[in-house]
């Protein structure tokens, strides 16, 4: 299994997760929400990387050092949990 990578972009605010050595299957490529997360988009970034973009509502701010991406368990390293902790209210 490969380890996903993430980064935070502030303008516009979003969290990007890259999944190396993956191919996008037949899934819905965008889901819209109301709240701090406005949408989640999935695309095939290049031939071996699937990208997930979590679009955030304007004014939502995260400290990149307070975003965690961890494997669900050592026994199952193919499932990951992303935990962003917002700054302020």
Backbone as CSV, one residue per row, in Angstrom:
resi,resn,N_x,N_y,N_z,CA_x,CA_y,CA_z,C_x,C_y,C_z
1,UNK,0.829,-1.210,0.000,0.000,0.000,0.000,0.860,1.255,0.000
2,UNK,0.355,2.268,-0.622,1.077,3.538,-0.651,0.435,4.511,0.329
3,UNK,1.227,5.486,0.755,0.738,6.451,1.736,0.230,7.700,1.035
4,UNK,-1.002,8.127,1.347,-1.512,9.367,0.763,-0.757,10.572,1.310
5,UNK,-0.798,11.639,0.546,-0.182,12.902,0.943,-1.248,13.986,0.869
6,UNK,-1.127,15.002,1.723,-2.099,16.082,1.683,-1.388,17.413,1.832
7,UNK,-2.091,18.472,1.391,-1.623,19.836,1.627,-2.837,20.741,1.707
8,UNK,-2.636,21.882,2.325,-3.700,22.872,2.538,-3.391,24.097,1.704
9,UNK,-4.394,24.600,1.010,-4.273,25.840,0.243,-5.298,26.823,0.801
10,UNK,-4.869,28.064,1.002,-5.750,29.027,1.661,-6.559,29.899,0.711
11,UNK,-6.185,30.014,-0.551,-6.881,30.907,-1.479,-7.266,30.195,-2.764
12,UNK,-8.456,29.747,-2.950,-9.529,29.606,-1.964,-9.211,28.456,-1.014
13,UNK,-9.835,28.454,0.163,-9.485,27.447,1.163,-9.904,26.041,0.734
14,UNK,-8.928,25.117,0.789,-9.198,23.732,0.433,-8.082,22.830,0.951
15,UNK,-8.428,21.588,1.143,-7.472,20.556,1.518,-7.398,19.592,0.342
16,UNK,-6.183,19.288,-0.080,-5.964,18.411,-1.223,-5.288,17.137,-0.728
17,UNK,-5.837,15.994,-1.114,-5.263,14.700,-0.751,-4.925,13.960,-2.036
18,UNK,-3.661,13.565,-2.170,-3.224,12.778,-3.321,-3.035,11.334,-2.898
19,UNK,-3.600,10.425,-3.688,-3.500,8.992,-3.441,-2.597,8.380,-4.506
20,UNK,-1.313,8.149,-4.174,-0.393,7.603,-5.171,-0.743,6.163,-5.545
21,UNK,-0.317,5.776,-6.706,-0.513,4.430,-7.269,-1.971,3.984,-7.210
22,UNK,-2.871,4.902,-7.555,-4.292,4.566,-7.582,-4.917,5.007,-8.903
23,UNK,-5.955,4.319,-9.277,-6.745,4.670,-10.455,-8.171,4.927,-9.996
24,UNK,-8.745,6.007,-10.484,-10.113,6.366,-10.135,-11.075,5.397,-10.805
25,UNK,-11.924,4.804,-10.018,-12.931,3.895,-10.552,-14.179,4.656,-10.945
26,UNK,-15.273,3.959,-10.982,-16.547,4.561,-11.349,-17.236,5.056,-10.085
27,UNK,-16.963,6.307,-9.751,-17.532,6.927,-8.552,-18.058,8.303,-8.920
28,UNK,-18.919,8.822,-8.075,-19.370,10.199,-8.235,-18.160,11.106,-8.049
29,UNK,-17.959,12.057,-8.951,-16.756,12.882,-8.896,-16.926,14.177,-8.132
30,UNK,-18.140,14.500,-7.709,-18.339,15.703,-6.895,-19.589,15.551,-6.045
31,UNK,-19.469,16.006,-4.803,-20.595,16.027,-3.871,-20.588,17.384,-3.189
32,UNK,-21.733,18.061,-3.159,-21.842,19.388,-2.554,-22.474,19.300,-1.173
33,UNK,-22.044,20.218,-0.295,-22.516,20.254,1.090,-22.763,21.700,1.489
34,UNK,-23.444,21.869,2.613,-23.558,23.195,3.212,-22.846,23.111,4.558
35,UNK,-22.101,24.144,4.893,-21.330,24.127,6.129,-19.879,24.458,5.849
36,UNK,-18.987,24.039,6.730,-17.561,24.339,6.577,-16.989,23.697,5.318
37,UNK,-17.470,22.513,4.959,-17.076,21.852,3.713,-18.170,22.129,2.696
38,UNK,-17.795,22.750,1.569,-18.793,23.079,0.552,-18.888,22.022,-0.547
39,UNK,-17.772,21.332,-0.805,-17.814,20.247,-1.785,-16.579,19.366,-1.634
40,UNK,-16.717,18.156,-2.138,-15.596,17.228,-2.236,-15.556,16.767,-3.684
41,UNK,-14.378,16.946,-4.298,-14.195,16.569,-5.704,-13.124,15.485,-5.805
42,UNK,-13.314,14.564,-6.741,-12.352,13.496,-6.965,-12.016,13.472,-8.446
43,UNK,-10.703,13.337,-8.759,-10.300,13.271,-10.163,-9.023,12.450,-10.297
44,UNK,-8.764,12.022,-11.520,-7.501,11.343,-11.819,-6.500,12.431,-12.158
45,UNK,-5.621,12.760,-11.211,-4.674,13.870,-11.369,-3.652,13.565,-12.461
46,UNK,-3.076,12.390,-12.432,-2.250,11.905,-13.530,-2.434,10.395,-13.604
47,UNK,-1.611,9.704,-14.379,-1.874,8.281,-14.615,-1.825,7.423,-13.359
48,UNK,-1.101,7.865,-12.323,-0.958,7.050,-11.119,-1.422,7.732,-9.838
49,UNK,-2.022,8.907,-9.925,-2.433,9.628,-8.722,-3.900,10.030,-8.830
50,UNK,-4.681,9.605,-7.848,-6.055,10.080,-7.718,-6.036,11.220,-6.716
51,UNK,-6.709,12.319,-7.030,-6.711,13.508,-6.176,-8.108,13.748,-5.624
52,UNK,-8.163,14.024,-4.320,-9.395,14.409,-3.640,-9.220,15.853,-3.183
53,UNK,-10.159,16.719,-3.538,-10.111,18.120,-3.131,-11.320,18.394,-2.251
54,UNK,-11.060,18.872,-1.044,-12.109,19.226,-0.098,-12.194,20.742,-0.079
55,UNK,-13.219,21.280,-0.731,-13.404,22.735,-0.796,-14.067,23.209,0.490
56,UNK,-13.521,24.292,1.050,-13.998,24.823,2.324,-14.722,26.141,2.122
57,UNK,-15.649,26.434,3.003,-16.409,27.685,2.938,-15.460,28.871,3.127
58,UNK,-15.768,30.011,2.483,-14.951,31.204,2.687,-14.846,31.529,4.179
59,UNK,-13.654,31.913,4.591,-13.425,32.252,5.991,-13.037,31.067,6.859
60,UNK,-13.113,29.850,6.306,-12.676,28.674,7.053,-11.162,28.609,6.995
61,UNK,-10.536,28.590,8.158,-9.082,28.632,8.219,-8.572,27.428,9.006
62,UNK,-7.539,26.784,8.479,-6.897,25.663,9.155,-5.413,25.947,9.288
63,UNK,-4.853,25.521,10.383,-3.409,25.513,10.536,-2.943,24.190,9.932
64,UNK,-2.114,24.213,8.878,-1.681,22.964,8.249,-1.027,21.992,9.226
65,UNK,-0.465,22.504,10.313,0.153,21.634,11.312,-0.878,20.916,12.172
66,UNK,-2.150,21.313,12.052,-3.217,20.688,12.835,-4.127,19.809,11.988
67,UNK,-3.646,19.416,10.833,-4.383,18.484,9.985,-3.665,17.145,10.076
68,UNK,-4.412,16.105,10.418,-3.817,14.785,10.568,-4.375,13.832,9.520
69,UNK,-3.494,13.028,8.964,-3.888,11.966,8.047,-3.203,10.701,8.546
70,UNK,-4.007,9.764,9.057,-3.455,8.566,9.670,-4.160,7.327,9.151
71,UNK,-3.402,6.242,9.100,-3.989,4.951,8.741,-4.966,4.541,9.833
72,UNK,-6.066,3.935,9.424,-7.077,3.493,10.376,-6.473,2.533,11.396
73,UNK,-5.625,1.638,10.918,-4.914,0.722,11.812,-3.686,0.194,11.078
74,UNK,-2.745,-0.319,11.834,-1.546,-0.912,11.207,-1.907,-2.178,10.448
75,UNK,-2.954,-2.846,10.894,-3.387,-4.073,10.229,-4.105,-3.784,8.913
76,UNK,-4.651,-2.571,8.775,-5.386,-2.203,7.568,-4.857,-0.873,7.046
77,UNK,-3.668,-0.863,6.411,-3.077,0.400,5.961,-3.680,0.932,4.663
78,UNK,-4.798,0.383,4.215,-5.438,0.878,2.999,-6.598,1.817,3.301
79,UNK,-6.934,2.006,4.581,-8.002,2.936,4.976,-7.375,4.028,5.829
80,UNK,-7.729,5.281,5.496,-7.112,6.427,6.147,-8.178,7.355,6.696
81,UNK,-7.822,8.108,7.741,-8.715,9.095,8.342,-8.043,10.462,8.253
82,UNK,-8.770,11.443,7.724,-8.294,12.819,7.650,-9.012,13.605,8.726
83,UNK,-8.238,14.237,9.615,-8.818,15.013,10.716,-8.303,16.441,10.666
84,UNK,-9.067,17.345,10.084,-8.678,18.766,10.136,-9.267,19.426,11.382
85,UNK,-8.487,20.253,12.010,-8.938,21.001,13.187,-8.927,22.481,12.849
86,UNK,-10.117,23.110,12.735,-10.164,24.517,12.339,-9.554,25.444,13.384
87,UNK,-9.068,26.585,12.902,-8.519,27.613,13.765,-9.649,28.574,14.113
88,UNK,-9.794,28.926,15.368,-10.839,29.881,15.777,-12.196,29.232,15.856
89,UNK,-13.244,30.050,15.699,-14.618,29.551,15.846,-15.002,28.746,14.635
